[in-house]
């Protein structure tokens, strides 16, 4: 007799026919694969995503038109026939014991609202992939970030985390888990109203987590529950994502009263110094503009000297570009997109 499913895994995909097969193969290789039901939400794809998913034995739910990642996640978890639902993405490759580790952490923390795991790069064979492996933009938000929404606290955290980031370790409470690696009780999602569908890409899980944490709920990070993310090898996709995350940050600002928008100061400082250098013909200003990123992100310089790896000296300027595109995303959302988070349309 086949045991009943213990957990539903939801994979949301838009035009992911070329990559989702790898995700579904990784789910089929889970140590508890016989207790898992896989649901693929095809969010309006124009390729064969649904056909690939069905060929791998997944239950497929399809949106006639693209509705966005939050809406797709909602379609997935509301269709779950289990009490627990996990999420990963079509460009992710869970390790074989991923679900086993998430479930074990959930059992250790039965009062938690969600459990999230590690999400790291899959490959390191290009400059961009090595940078993403070492900087890991998909790390969870630590609890200290929600200690104070004030400008001074956030600026202090920015400078400290930029210059010499402290890497937390071990199983711990966090402010937000990452969408490509998280486990939720369906009852928690129902009580919270699920993901806010107005977050089409970027910020949907952070918004849900913020609502819960500010209401006194607990989120747990389990580092041994590992998913590998298949980043695009070129820098263009990384910068595109930075802009999309900036738009998500702007939506967070619009929705959550008292939360300042996430604006990175370094790009403004560099542009200001470069303009001063041009107007005043100031070599000092030009030099300062050139070295300021390396000064703020000093840990890359230290690690370069320690490891003898000159490539790391370029990383501060990649971070500068990411922050600049994040600011562009915030501006685009605030200046060109109507505010969906009006008083009438606001959700809890």
C-alpha positions, 0 to 999 in steps of 0.5 A: 500500500502506497503511503499517503503524501506527507508534504506537497512541493509547489514549483511555480514556472513561467516559460521554464520548459528548458530547466524545470525537468532538472528540478523535478528530477531532484524532487524525485530523488528525495529521500522521502520521495514516496511521501511527496506530491509535486504540484507545478503551477504553470503561470501562463507559459508560452512553451512546453512547461506543462508538458514537461511537468506532466511527463515527470508525474507532477500535478499541473495547475495552469494559469491562462495568463501570467499572474505573477509569482505570488499568485502562482504560489497561492494557486499551488498551496491552496491546491495542496492535499497535505498539511505542509507545503514546501516551495522551490523554483524551476531553476533550483536543484534541491539536495536529496535530503532537502525535504527530510531536513526541512521536516526535521527542523519543523518538528524541532520547532513546532511553534514556528510559522515557517522553516527556510533553508540554504539557497546557494549557487549551483555552478562557479564556472564564470566570473558572475557565478563565482561572485554570486557564490561568494556574495549569495544574494539569496541568504535569509534576512537576519532578525536584527534587520527588523529590530528597528525600521529607523533611518539611523539603524538601517544605515548603521546596518548597511555600513557594517554589513557592507564593510565586514559582513558577519556570517551567522551560523547554525539553526536560528530565528530569522526575519524572512525565509527565501522563496525558493527554499521554504516549508509552511503549514497550510493552516498558517498560510490560510490564517495569513491570507497567503501571499499578496498577489500585488507582488508579482516578482520580488518581495512576496515572501518578505512581505508575508514574513514581515506580516507574521514576524511583526505579529509575534510569529517565529521563522526558523532557518535550517542551514542543512536543508540545501537547495542549489540555484542555477543562476544565469552565467552572465552579469545581465541577468543578475542586474535585471534581478537587482532591478526587480528586487528594487521594485519589490522593495518599493512595494514593501515601502508602499504597503507597510506604513513606517517602513522606509524604502530601501535606497542604497547611498553608495551609487549616489555618492559615486555619481556625486563625486564623479560629477564633482570631478568633471565640473571642478576638474578635481583629480581628488574627487575622481580618485575618491569616486574610483576607490569608494566602492572598494573602501565600503566593501572592504572585506573583498579587498581583505579576502583578495589579499588573503587568498591571492585572488585578484578577481575579488577586487572587481566584486565591489564594483559589481555590488555597486552596479547591483545597488544602482540597479536596485535604486533604479527599480525603486524609482521605476516602481514609485514614479511610473507604476500606480500605487496598488496599496491604497487604504481601500486595497490594503491587506493585513 
